[in-house]
Amino acid sequence: MSIRGTCLVWFRLDLRMADNPALHAALQDFDTVIPIYIWEPGDTNLPKIGAASKWWLHHSLSALLVDLRKLESKLIIRAGPTQQVVQELLVESKAQAIYWNRGYDPHSVTTDATLKTQLLHKGYTVKVLKGPLLFEPGEIKNGSGGAYRVFTPFWKNCLTQAKSIAPPLPVPRYIPTPGKTPDSLDLNNLNLLPSLPWADGFAKMWNPGEHGARNRLVELKNTKLKSYSNERDRADRDGTSQLSPHLHFGEISPRTLWAELSPLGSSADSYLRQIAWREFAHHLLFHFPSTINQPLRHEFKNFPWIKDRKLLNAWQKGVTGYPMVDAGMRQLWKTGWMHNRVRMIVASFLVKHLLIPWQDGADWFWDTLVDADLANNSLGWQWVAGCGADAAPYFRIFNPVSQGTKFDPEGTYIRTWVPELASLDTQWIHSPWNAPSEVLDAAGVKIGKTYPKPIVDHAFARARALRSYEMMSSLKEKDH
């Protein structure tokens, strides 16, 4: 039976109606509910949200506003320090309670604990529920009762506990709202959209919001899932789910994906494994919060990274002279997203060919990806650099040419994103600097003019990287 009174529901990275535990609980417990969203632009101990993510957030909030109106509700938007804004809204609304879904990054963990303590002390009812993950970080433990650092045993443990995953909650039919609610900022007042038109291409690819997420899931189930395990690594094919930004902003829950896909058997295994990698990343960040910018493996403090702004800029702009790397970086700039396999290729190139610190690459991805996720970003970059959990061995140095021929054999992906090479014969498109002059002339390609020379030789870069890792290892032995 509901309590006479009003409950605030604080939306964070859970911008959806379906399977929203905080919203569902508030509707069960109280007779009126006020959804709120707080934009905290000030300083926190986390990187500020990137420009591409701001674009997505604007459109996701816009979609949420529409969905709430359909349920005869509204979203109260405020900007400012979270603790201050929450307490102001509680007073203005005369609400007795506030519910929200838990966060697992360092800032959210601190905010949740502090805010809950303050509000309980003042006599408010507070509920913090599990929403963004299948399992709480404390629910999946290794044999010693600690956190896993290797994915496969983590995944096996998840599978043994899969029966405990609750079914997703339904979309509310109606959200009863008090007759008078606090004032709200207009969404445009948050100034989330970029002032320059560089994000114009995003809208051609993405439809932020819960309905866009649902459409992606339907597409995955109906057309992509059967070939997902074989197609997901092919950069030249549309074989990935492209659900990652929807998952990050909570427009769809991992519990919904698990409920709809796990009954499909082995055809869904490869994709559900990717959901578990996301889970693994969030558990790691919870247990090792310093991995946002510090290596999990401490010996990497001795790694001889090179700070070179010119080389970093060439990588960021997609003018390294390696077509597969350049295609990925240009796809990122144009769409706010990059194919998963290509992310590994471009990341390996930055940290192992150029020896530029992985943190610089993580910062660029954080600013330019619409699916920029602190846990996934930190795990991914540390994995490639070899300094994190379940990391790639140091001697695994991707050859961008052979990676290109394997995952874009006809050069389709490169022709799409590096149009100056579009007319080049497939035999040479992955290494145009090796093409005969008559082939280059026929394709209208002039190496060093219409397309850059490679900024580093692969054989040289590979040997230098291996020496650097060996140097780090020898320094580690001296430390002991």
C-alpha positions as CSV (number, residue, x, y, z in Angstrom):
1,M,0.0,0.0,0.0
2,S,1.4,3.4,-1.0
3,I,2.3,6.1,1.6
4,R,0.4,9.4,1.5
5,G,2.9,11.8,0.2
6,T,5.5,12.5,-2.5
7,C,8.7,10.9,-3.5
8,L,11.4,12.4,-5.8
9,V,13.0,10.0,-8.3
10,W,16.5,11.1,-9.2
11,F,17.4,10.0,-12.8
12,R,21.1,9.6,-13.5
13,L,22.5,7.1,-16.0
14,D,19.1,5.4,-16.1
15,L,17.2,7.5,-18.6
16,R,14.3,5.0,-19.2
17,M,10.9,4.0,-18.1
18,A,11.2,0.2,-18.5
19,D,13.1,-1.7,-15.7
20,N,13.8,1.3,-13.7
21,P,14.0,0.0,-10.1
22,A,13.9,3.5,-8.4
23,L,10.9,4.6,-10.4
24,H,9.1,1.4,-9.9
25,A,9.7,1.4,-6.1
26,A,8.6,5.0,-5.8
27,L,5.4,4.3,-7.6
28,Q,4.7,1.4,-5.3
29,D,5.5,3.3,-2.1
30,F,4.1,6.7,-2.6
31,D,0.9,8.2,-4.1
32,T,2.7,11.0,-6.1
33,V,6.1,11.0,-7.8
34,I,8.3,13.8,-9.2
35,P,11.1,12.7,-11.6
36,I,14.2,15.0,-11.3
37,Y,17.5,15.3,-13.3
38,I,20.5,17.2,-11.9
39,W,23.2,18.6,-14.2
40,E,26.4,19.1,-12.1
41,P,28.8,21.0,-14.3
42,G,31.2,21.9,-11.5
43,D,34.4,20.2,-10.4
44,T,34.3,16.6,-9.4
45,N,37.0,14.0,-9.0
46,L,36.1,12.6,-12.3
47,P,36.7,13.8,-15.9
48,K,34.0,16.2,-17.1
49,I,31.6,14.6,-19.5
50,G,32.9,14.8,-23.1
51,A,31.5,16.9,-25.9
52,A,30.1,13.9,-27.8
53,S,28.4,12.5,-24.7
54,K,26.9,15.9,-24.0
55,W,25.3,15.7,-27.5
56,W,23.8,12.3,-26.7
57,L,22.7,13.4,-23.2
58,H,20.8,16.4,-24.6
59,H,18.8,14.2,-27.0
60,S,18.3,11.4,-24.5
61,L,16.9,13.9,-22.0
62,S,14.7,15.3,-24.7
63,A,13.3,11.8,-25.4
64,L,12.8,11.2,-21.7
65,L,10.8,14.4,-21.4
66,V,8.5,13.1,-24.2
67,D,8.1,9.7,-22.6
68,L,7.2,11.2,-19.2
69,R,4.6,13.5,-20.8
70,K,2.9,10.5,-22.3
71,L,2.6,9.2,-18.7
72,E,1.2,12.5,-17.5
73,S,4.4,13.4,-15.7
74,K,7.3,15.8,-16.2
75,L,11.0,16.0,-15.6
76,I,12.3,18.7,-13.2
77,I,15.8,19.7,-14.5
78,R,18.2,21.6,-12.3
79,A,21.8,22.5,-12.4
80,G,24.3,22.8,-9.5
81,P,26.0,20.7,-6.8
82,T,24.0,17.6,-6.3
83,Q,23.6,17.6,-2.6
84,Q,22.5,21.2,-2.6
85,V,20.0,20.8,-5.4
86,V,18.5,17.6,-3.9
87,Q,17.8,19.3,-0.6
88,E,16.4,22.4,-2.3
89,L,14.0,20.2,-4.3
90,L,12.9,18.2,-1.3
91,V,12.0,21.4,0.5
92,E,10.3,23.0,-2.6
93,S,8.2,19.9,-3.4
94,K,7.4,19.1,0.2
95,A,8.5,15.5,-0.6
96,Q,9.1,13.0,2.2
97,A,11.5,10.8,0.2
98,I,13.9,10.4,-2.6
99,Y,14.8,7.2,-4.5
100,W,17.6,6.7,-7.0
101,N,19.6,3.9,-8.7
102,R,23.1,3.3,-7.5
103,G,26.3,4.4,-9.3
104,Y,29.6,2.6,-9.2
105,D,32.2,5.1,-10.3
106,P,34.2,6.8,-7.5
107,H,32.3,10.0,-7.6
108,S,28.9,8.3,-7.5
109,V,29.9,6.0,-4.7
110,T,31.0,9.0,-2.6
111,T,27.9,11.0,-3.5
112,D,25.5,8.2,-2.8
113,A,26.9,7.5,0.7
114,T,27.2,11.2,1.7
115,L,23.8,12.2,0.4
116,K,22.0,9.2,1.9
117,T,23.6,9.8,5.3
118,Q,22.6,13.5,5.3
119,L,19.1,12.9,4.2
120,L,18.4,10.1,6.7
121,H,19.7,12.4,9.4
122,K,17.2,15.0,8.4
123,G,14.3,12.5,8.6
124,Y,13.8,11.8,4.9
125,T,13.1,8.3,3.5
126,V,15.9,7.3,1.1
127,K,16.2,4.2,-1.1
128,V,19.2,3.5,-3.3
129,L,18.6,0.6,-5.6
130,K,20.5,-1.7,-8.0
131,G,19.9,-0.5,-11.6
132,P,22.9,-0.3,-14.0
133,L,24.4,-3.8,-13.5
134,L,23.3,-7.4,-13.4
135,F,25.3,-8.0,-10.2
136,E,26.5,-5.7,-7.4
137,P,30.3,-5.6,-7.2
138,G,30.1,-7.5,-3.9
139,E,28.1,-10.4,-5.4
140,I,30.8,-11.7,-7.7
141,K,33.9,-12.7,-5.7
142,N,36.9,-14.9,-6.4
143,G,37.9,-17.8,-4.2
144,S,39.6,-15.5,-1.8
145,G,36.6,-13.3,-1.4
146,G,38.1,-10.5,-3.5
147,A,37.7,-9.0,-6.9
148,Y,38.5,-10.9,-10.1
149,R,41.3,-9.5,-12.3
150,V,40.8,-12.1,-15.1
151,F,37.6,-12.1,-17.1
152,T,37.0,-15.8,-17.9
153,P,36.6,-16.9,-14.2
154,F,34.5,-13.8,-13.6
155,W,32.3,-14.8,-16.5
156,K,31.9,-18.4,-15.3
157,N,30.9,-17.1,-11.9
158,C,28.3,-14.8,-13.4
159,L,26.9,-17.8,-15.3
160,T,26.6,-19.9,-12.1
161,Q,24.5,-17.0,-10.6
162,A,22.5,-16.2,-13.7
163,K,19.3,-17.7,-12.2
164,S,19.4,-15.0,-9.5
165,I,19.0,-12.2,-12.2
166,A,15.5,-10.8,-11.6
167,P,13.2,-10.3,-14.6
168,P,13.0,-6.7,-15.8
169,L,10.3,-4.4,-14.5
170,P,7.5,-3.2,-16.8
171,V,6.9,0.4,-18.1
172,P,4.6,2.2,-15.7
173,R,1.1,2.9,-17.1
174,Y,0.8,6.2,-15.3
175,I,2.9,8.4,-13.1
176,P,0.8,10.3,-10.6
177,T,2.2,13.8,-10.1
178,P,1.4,16.5,-7.5
179,G,-0.7,19.4,-8.7
180,K,2.2,21.8,-8.0
181,T,5.8,20.9,-8.8
182,P,9.1,22.8,-8.5
183,D,10.2,25.0,-11.4
184,S,12.4,23.4,-14.0
185,L,15.2,24.6,-16.3
186,D,14.6,24.4,-20.0
187,L,16.8,21.6,-21.4
188,N,18.4,24.1,-23.7
189,N,19.7,26.1,-20.7
190,L,22.1,23.3,-20.0
191,N,24.0,24.2,-23.2
192,L,24.9,20.5,-23.9
193,L,24.9,20.9,-27.7
194,P,28.2,21.9,-29.3
195,S,28.4,25.5,-30.6
196,L,30.3,24.2,-33.8
197,P,28.5,21.9,-36.2
198,W,31.0,19.1,-35.9
199,A,28.4,16.7,-34.4
200,D,25.9,17.2,-37.3
201,G,26.8,13.7,-38.6
202,F,25.8,12.0,-35.3
203,A,22.0,12.3,-36.0
204,K,22.4,10.3,-39.2
205,M,23.5,7.3,-37.3
206,W,21.9,7.6,-33.8
207,N,18.5,7.9,-32.3
208,P,19.2,8.6,-28.5
209,G,16.5,7.6,-26.1
210,E,14.6,4.5,-24.9
211,H,12.8,3.9,-28.2
212,G,16.1,4.1,-30.1
213,A,17.6,1.5,-27.7
214,R,14.6,-0.7,-28.2
215,N,14.9,-0.5,-32.0
216,R,18.6,-1.5,-31.8
217,L,17.7,-4.5,-29.7
218,V,15.0,-5.6,-32.1
219,E,17.5,-5.3,-35.0
220,L,20.0,-7.3,-33.0
221,K,17.5,-10.1,-32.3
222,N,16.0,-10.2,-35.8
223,T,18.9,-9.7,-38.1
224,K,22.3,-9.5,-36.4
225,L,22.4,-12.1,-33.7
226,K,22.7,-15.2,-35.8
227,S,26.0,-14.0,-37.4
228,Y,27.1,-11.8,-34.5
229,S,30.1,-14.0,-33.4
230,N,31.5,-14.1,-37.0
231,E,30.6,-10.6,-38.1
232,R,31.3,-8.5,-35.0
233,D,35.1,-8.2,-35.8
234,R,34.5,-7.2,-39.4
235,A,35.0,-3.4,-39.7
236,D,33.5,-3.5,-43.3
237,R,30.2,-5.0,-42.1
238,D,27.3,-3.8,-39.9
239,G,27.7,-6.7,-37.5
240,T,27.8,-5.0,-34.1
241,S,24.8,-4.2,-31.9
242,Q,25.6,-0.5,-31.5
243,L,23.8,-0.6,-28.2
244,S,26.8,0.7,-26.2
245,P,25.7,4.4,-25.9
246,H,22.1,3.3,-25.1
247,L,23.5,1.0,-22.3
248,H,25.8,3.8,-21.0
249,F,23.0,6.3,-20.6
250,G,20.7,3.7,-19.2
251,E,18.1,3.9,-22.0
252,I,18.0,0.1,-21.8
253,S,19.1,-2.1,-18.9
254,P,21.5,-5.1,-19.0
255,R,18.7,-7.0,-17.2
256,T,16.4,-6.4,-20.2
257,L,19.0,-7.6,-22.6
258,W,19.7,-10.7,-20.5
259,A,16.0,-11.5,-20.2
260,E,15.4,-11.2,-24.0
261,L,18.6,-12.8,-25.3
262,S,19.6,-15.6,-22.9
263,P,16.6,-17.8,-23.8
264,L,17.9,-17.8,-27.4
265,G,20.7,-20.2,-26.5
266,S,24.1,-20.4,-28.1
267,S,23.4,-17.8,-30.8
268,A,23.3,-15.2,-28.0
269,D,26.4,-16.4,-26.1
270,S,28.9,-14.1,-27.9
271,Y,26.8,-11.0,-27.3
272,L,26.0,-11.8,-23.7
273,R,29.7,-12.3,-23.1
274,Q,30.2,-8.6,-24.2
275,I,27.6,-7.6,-21.6
276,A,29.7,-9.5,-19.0
277,W,32.8,-7.6,-20.1
278,R,30.9,-4.4,-19.4
279,E,30.0,-5.8,-16.0
280,F,33.6,-6.8,-15.4
281,A,34.8,-3.3,-16.2
282,H,32.4,-1.7,-13.7
283,H,33.3,-4.2,-11.0
284,L,37.0,-3.4,-11.5
285,L,36.4,0.3,-11.3
286,F,34.5,-0.1,-8.1
287,H,37.2,-2.1,-6.5
288,F,40.2,-0.2,-8.0
289,P,39.0,3.4,-8.4
290,S,42.5,4.7,-9.2
291,T,42.5,2.9,-12.5
292,I,40.8,5.9,-14.1
293,N,44.2,7.4,-14.6
294,Q,46.7,5.1,-12.8
295,P,47.8,1.6,-14.1
296,L,46.5,-1.4,-12.2
297,R,50.0,-3.0,-12.6
298,H,52.3,-0.7,-10.6
299,E,55.4,-1.7,-12.5
300,F,54.1,0.5,-15.4
301,K,55.2,3.6,-13.4
302,N,58.6,2.7,-14.9
303,F,57.4,2.5,-18.5
304,P,59.3,5.0,-20.8
305,W,56.3,6.8,-22.4
306,I,56.9,9.5,-24.9
307,K,55.1,12.8,-24.8
308,D,54.8,14.0,-28.4
309,R,52.0,16.5,-29.2
310,K,52.6,16.4,-32.9
311,L,52.3,12.6,-33.1
312,L,49.2,12.6,-30.8
313,N,47.6,15.2,-33.1
314,A,48.3,13.1,-36.2
315,W,46.6,10.1,-34.5
316,Q,43.6,12.2,-33.3
317,K,43.0,13.7,-36.8
318,G,43.5,10.3,-38.6
319,V,46.6,11.3,-40.6
320,T,49.1,8.7,-39.4
321,G,49.6,7.2,-42.9
322,Y,48.2,3.9,-41.9
323,P,44.8,3.6,-43.6
324,M,43.1,1.3,-41.0
325,V,44.1,3.6,-38.1
326,D,43.1,6.7,-40.0
327,A,39.7,5.2,-41.0
328,G,38.9,4.5,-37.4
329,M,39.9,7.9,-36.1
330,R,37.9,9.6,-38.8
331,Q,34.8,7.4,-38.2
332,L,35.1,8.5,-34.6
333,W,35.2,12.2,-35.4
334,K,32.3,12.0,-37.9
335,T,29.9,9.6,-35.9
336,G,31.0,9.7,-32.3
337,W,31.6,6.0,-32.5
338,M,34.2,3.5,-33.7
339,H,34.0,-0.1,-34.6
340,N,35.1,-2.3,-31.7
341,R,37.9,-4.1,-33.4
342,V,39.2,-0.9,-34.8
343,R,39.3,0.6,-31.3
344,M,41.8,-2.0,-30.4
345,I,43.9,-1.3,-33.5
346,V,44.0,2.4,-33.1
347,A,44.7,2.1,-29.3
348,S,47.5,-0.4,-29.9
349,F,49.0,2.0,-32.5
350,L,49.0,4.9,-30.1
351,V,50.5,3.2,-27.1
352,K,52.8,0.6,-28.8
353,H,53.8,2.2,-32.1
354,L,54.1,5.8,-30.8
355,L,54.6,5.0,-27.1
356,I,52.2,7.8,-26.2
357,P,50.7,7.3,-22.7
358,W,47.4,5.4,-22.7
359,Q,45.9,8.2,-20.6
360,D,46.1,10.5,-23.6
361,G,44.2,8.1,-25.7
362,A,41.6,7.5,-23.0
363,D,41.1,11.3,-22.7
364,W,40.5,11.6,-26.5
365,F,38.0,8.7,-26.5
366,W,36.3,10.2,-23.4
367,D,35.7,13.5,-25.3
368,T,34.7,12.1,-28.7
369,L,32.8,8.9,-28.1
370,V,29.0,9.0,-27.6
371,D,29.3,5.8,-25.6
372,A,32.2,7.1,-23.5
373,D,32.0,5.1,-20.3
374,L,34.5,5.6,-17.5
375,A,34.7,1.9,-16.6
376,N,34.9,0.6,-20.2
377,N,37.3,3.3,-21.3
378,S,39.7,2.6,-18.4
379,L,39.6,-1.1,-18.8
380,G,40.0,-1.0,-22.5
381,W,42.9,1.3,-22.6
382,Q,44.7,-0.5,-19.8
383,W,44.1,-3.8,-21.5
384,V,45.7,-2.6,-24.7
385,A,48.6,-1.0,-22.9
386,G,49.2,-4.2,-20.9
387,C,49.0,-2.5,-17.6
388,G,45.5,-3.5,-16.5
389,A,43.3,-6.5,-15.6
390,D,43.4,-9.4,-17.9
391,A,45.7,-7.3,-20.1
392,A,47.0,-8.1,-23.5
393,P,50.6,-9.4,-23.3
394,Y,53.2,-6.8,-24.0
395,F,54.5,-8.7,-27.1
396,R,51.1,-8.5,-28.7
397,I,51.6,-5.5,-31.0
398,F,49.0,-5.2,-33.7
399,N,50.3,-4.7,-37.2
400,P,47.8,-2.2,-38.7
401,V,48.4,-3.5,-42.2
402,S,47.7,-7.2,-41.4
403,Q,44.8,-6.2,-39.1
404,G,43.3,-4.2,-42.0
405,T,43.6,-7.0,-44.5
406,K,42.0,-9.4,-42.0
407,F,39.1,-7.3,-40.8
408,D,38.6,-5.1,-43.9
409,P,39.8,-7.4,-46.7
410,E,38.3,-5.5,-49.6
411,G,39.1,-2.1,-48.2
412,T,35.4,-1.1,-47.9
413,Y,35.8,0.4,-44.5
414,I,38.9,2.4,-45.5
415,R,37.2,3.6,-48.7
416,T,34.3,4.9,-46.6
417,W,36.3,6.9,-44.1
418,V,39.5,7.7,-46.1
419,P,38.0,8.8,-49.4
420,E,41.3,10.0,-50.8
421,L,42.3,6.3,-51.1
422,A,38.9,5.2,-52.5
423,S,40.2,4.5,-56.1
424,L,43.2,2.6,-55.0
425,D,43.4,-1.1,-55.9
426,T,42.6,-3.4,-53.0
427,Q,46.0,-5.0,-53.2
428,W,47.6,-1.7,-52.0
429,I,44.9,0.0,-50.0
430,H,46.2,-1.1,-46.7
431,S,49.8,-0.1,-47.4
432,P,49.6,2.6,-50.1
433,W,53.3,3.6,-49.6
434,N,54.3,0.3,-51.2
435,A,52.2,0.7,-54.3
436,P,53.9,1.2,-57.6
437,S,53.9,4.8,-58.9
438,E,51.7,4.0,-61.9
439,V,49.1,2.5,-59.5
440,L,49.2,5.5,-57.3
441,D,48.9,7.9,-60.3
442,A,45.9,6.0,-61.7
443,A,44.2,6.3,-58.3
444,G,45.0,10.0,-58.0
445,V,47.1,9.3,-54.8
446,K,50.3,11.2,-54.0
447,I,52.0,9.9,-50.9
448,G,53.0,12.8,-48.7
449,K,50.6,15.1,-50.5
450,T,47.1,13.8,-50.9
451,Y,47.7,11.1,-48.2
452,P,50.5,11.2,-45.6
453,K,53.5,9.0,-45.4
454,P,53.5,6.6,-42.4
455,I,54.5,8.7,-39.3
456,V,56.5,5.7,-38.0
457,D,57.9,2.5,-39.5
458,H,56.1,-0.6,-38.2
459,A,59.2,-2.8,-37.8
460,F,61.1,0.0,-36.0
461,A,58.1,0.8,-33.7
462,R,57.6,-2.9,-32.8
463,A,61.2,-3.4,-31.9
464,R,61.3,-0.1,-29.9
465,A,58.1,-1.1,-28.0
466,L,59.6,-4.5,-27.1
467,R,62.8,-2.9,-25.8
468,S,60.7,-0.4,-23.7
469,Y,58.8,-3.3,-22.1
470,E,62.0,-5.1,-21.4
471,M,63.5,-1.9,-19.9
472,M,60.4,-1.6,-17.6
473,S,60.8,-5.2,-16.5
474,S,64.5,-4.8,-15.7
475,L,63.6,-1.7,-13.6
476,K,61.0,-3.7,-11.8
477,E,63.5,-6.3,-10.9
478,K,65.9,-3.6,-9.5
479,D,63.0,-2.2,-7.4
480,H,62.8,-5.6,-5.7
